[in-house]
Amino acid sequence: MPDRTIVCRCEDLTLQDIRDIIAEGLTTMEEVKRLTRCGMGPCQGRTCRATVAAEIARATGVSIEDVAPPTFRPPTKPVKLGLFLQSGGAVVGDHA
């Protein structure tokens, strides 16, 4: 693929951006994600994860199956502070 190919549309990262990061020594999905936010946009990596993993595998000489996936965290959503006041300070839904 050409260097100008967009890998992560959410964060506007090209293949060259990913290759440069890997050349700097960041050779895990987690490192690439933390430095570039690749995979952290609205698609949550659905469009870029496989390409980044393939590029890491190519650059490091390992099988793509040996490239560890990045850490996934459950999505969160904002909570209105008034909910805490209404519940007397207890977390709503907390049964402890």
Contact map, one row per residue, 1 for C-alpha under 8 A:
111010000000001000000000000000000000000000000000000000000000000000000000000000000000000000000000
111110000000001000000000000000000000000000000000000000000000000000000000000000000000000000000000
111110000000011100000000000000000000000000000000000000000000000000000000000000000000000000000000
011111000000011100000000000000000000000000000000000000000000000000000000000000000000000000000000
111111100000011100000000000000000000000000000000000000000000000000000000000000000000000000000000
000111111001111000000000000000000000000000000000000000000000000000000000000000000000000000000000
000011111001111000000000000000000000000000000011001100000000000000000000000000000000000000000000
000001111111110000000000000000000000011000001011000000000000000000000000000000000000000000000000
000001111111100000000000000000000000000000000011000000000000000000000000000000000000000000000000
000000011111000000000000000000000000011111100000000000000000000000000000000000000000000000000000
000000011111100000000000000000000001110010000000000000000000000000000000000000000000000000000000
000001111111110000000000000000000000000000000000000000000000000000000000000000000000000000000000
000001111011111011000000000000000000010000000000000000000000000000000000000000000000000000000000
001111110001111111000000000000000000000000000000000000000000000000000000000000000000000000000000
111111100000111111100000000000000000000000000000000000000000000000000000000000000000000000000000
001110000000011111110000000000000000000000000000000000000000000000000000000000000000000000000000
000000000000111111111000000000000000000000000000000000000000000000000000000000000000000000000000
000000000000111111111100000000010000000000000000000100100000000000000000000000000000000000000000
000000000000001111111110000000000000000000000000000000100000000000000000000000000000000000000000
000000000000000111111111000000000000000000000000000000000000000000000000000000000000000000000000
000000000000000011111111110000010000000000000000000000000000000000000000000000000000000000000000
000000000000000001111111111000010000000000000000000000010010000000000000000000000000000000000000
000000000000000000111111110000000000000000000000000000000000000000000000000000000000000000000000
000000000000000000011111110000000000000000000000000000000000000000000000000000000000000000000000
000000000000000000001111111000000000000000000000000000000000000000000000000000000000000000000000
000000000000000000001111111100110000000000000000000000000000000000000000000000000000000000000000
000000000000000000000100111110110000000000000000000000010001000000000000000000000000000000000000
000000000000000000000000011111110000000000000000000000010000000000110100000000000000000000000000
000000000000000000000000001111111000000000000000000110010000000000111100000000000000000000000000
000000000000000000000000000111111100000000000000000000000000000000001110000000000000000000000000
000000000000000000000000011111111110000000000000000000000000000000000000000000000000000000000000
000000000000000001001100011111111111110000000000000000000000000000000000000000000000000000000000
000000000000000000000000000011111111111100000000000000000000000000000100000000000000000000000000
000000000000000000000000000001111111110000000000000000000000000000000000000000000000000000000000
000000000000000000000000000000111111100000000000000000000000000000000000000000000000000000000000
000000000010000000000000000000011111110000000000000000000000000000000000000000000000000000000000
000000000010000000000000000000011111111110000000000000000000000000000000000000000000000000000000
000000010110100000000000000000011101111110001001000000000000000000000000000000000000000000000000
000000010100000000000000000000001000111110111101100000000000000000000000000000000000000000000000
000000000100000000000000000000001000111111111000000000000000000000000000000000000000000000000000
000000000110000000000000000000000000111111111000000000000000000000000000000000000000000000000000
000000000100000000000000000000000000000111110000000000000000000000000000000000000000000000000000
000000000100000000000000000000000000001111111110000000000000000000000000000000000000000000000000
000000000000000000000000000000000000001111111100000000000000000000000000000000000000000000000000
000000010000000000000000000000000000011110111111100000000000000000000000000000000000000000000000
000000000000000000000000000000000000001000111111110000000000000000000000000000000000000000000000
000000111000000000000000000000000000000000101111110000000000000000000000000000000000000000000000
000000111000000000000000000000000000011000001111111100000000000000000000000000000000000000000000
000000000000000000000000000000000000001000001111111110000000000000000000000000000000000000000000
000000000000000000000000000000000000000000000111111111000000000000000000000000000000000000000000
000000100000000000000000000000000000000000000001111111100000000000000000000000000000000000000000
000000100000000001000000000010000000000000000001111111110000000000000000000000000000000000000000
000000000000000000000000000010000000000000000000111111111000000100101000000000000000000000000000
000000000000000000000000000000000000000000000000011111111100000100000000000000000000000000000000
000000000000000001100000000000000000000000000000001111111110000000000000000000000000000000000000
000000000000000000000100001110000000000000000000000111111111000100100000000000000000000000000000
000000000000000000000000000000000000000000000000000011111111111101100000000000000000000000000000
000000000000000000000000000000000000000000000000000001111111110000000000000000000000000000000000
000000000000000000000100000000000000000000000000000000111111100000000000000000000000000000000000
000000000000000000000000001000000000000000000000000000011111110000000000000000000000000000000000
000000000000000000000000000000000000000000000000000000001111111000000000000000000000000000000000
000000000000000000000000000000000000000000000000000000001101111101100000000000000000000000000000
000000000000000000000000000000000000000000000000000000001000111111100000000000000000000000000000
000000000000000000000000000000000000000000000000000011011000011111100000000000000000000000000000
000000000000000000000000000000000000000000000000000000000000001111110000000000000000000000000000
000000000000000000000000000000000000000000000000000000001000011111110000000000000000000000000000
000000000000000000000000000110000000000000000000000010011000011111111000000000000000000000000000
000000000000000000000000000110000000000000000000000000000000000011111100000000000000000000000000
000000000000000000000000000011000000000000000000000010000000000000111110000000000000000000000000
000000000000000000000000000111001000000000000000000000000000000000011111000000000000000000000000
000000000000000000000000000001000000000000000000000000000000000000001111100000000000000000000000
000000000000000000000000000000000000000000000000000000000000000000000111110000000000000000000000
000000000000000000000000000000000000000000000000000000000000000000000011111000000000000000000000
000000000000000000000000000000000000000000000000000000000000000000000001111100000000000000000000
000000000000000000000000000000000000000000000000000000000000000000000000111110000000000000000000
000000000000000000000000000000000000000000000000000000000000000000000000011111000000000000000000
000000000000000000000000000000000000000000000000000000000000000000000000001111100000000000000000
000000000000000000000000000000000000000000000000000000000000000000000000000111110000000000000000
000000000000000000000000000000000000000000000000000000000000000000000000000011111010000000000000
000000000000000000000000000000000000000000000000000000000000000000000000000001111111000000000000
000000000000000000000000000000000000000000000000000000000000000000000000000000111111100000000000
000000000000000000000000000000000000000000000000000000000000000000000000000000011111110000000000
000000000000000000000000000000000000000000000000000000000000000000000000000000111111111000010000
000000000000000000000000000000000000000000000000000000000000000000000000000000011111111111110000
000000000000000000000000000000000000000000000000000000000000000000000000000000001111111110000000
000000000000000000000000000000000000000000000000000000000000000000000000000000000111111110000000
000000000000000000000000000000000000000000000000000000000000000000000000000000000011111111110000
000000000000000000000000000000000000000000000000000000000000000000000000000000000001111111000000
000000000000000000000000000000000000000000000000000000000000000000000000000000000001111111100000
000000000000000000000000000000000000000000000000000000000000000000000000000000000001001111110100
000000000000000000000000000000000000000000000000000000000000000000000000000000000001001011111100
000000000000000000000000000000000000000000000000000000000000000000000000000000000011001001111100
000000000000000000000000000000000000000000000000000000000000000000000000000000000000000000111110
000000000000000000000000000000000000000000000000000000000000000000000000000000000000000001111111
000000000000000000000000000000000000000000000000000000000000000000000000000000000000000000001111
000000000000000000000000000000000000000000000000000000000000000000000000000000000000000000000111
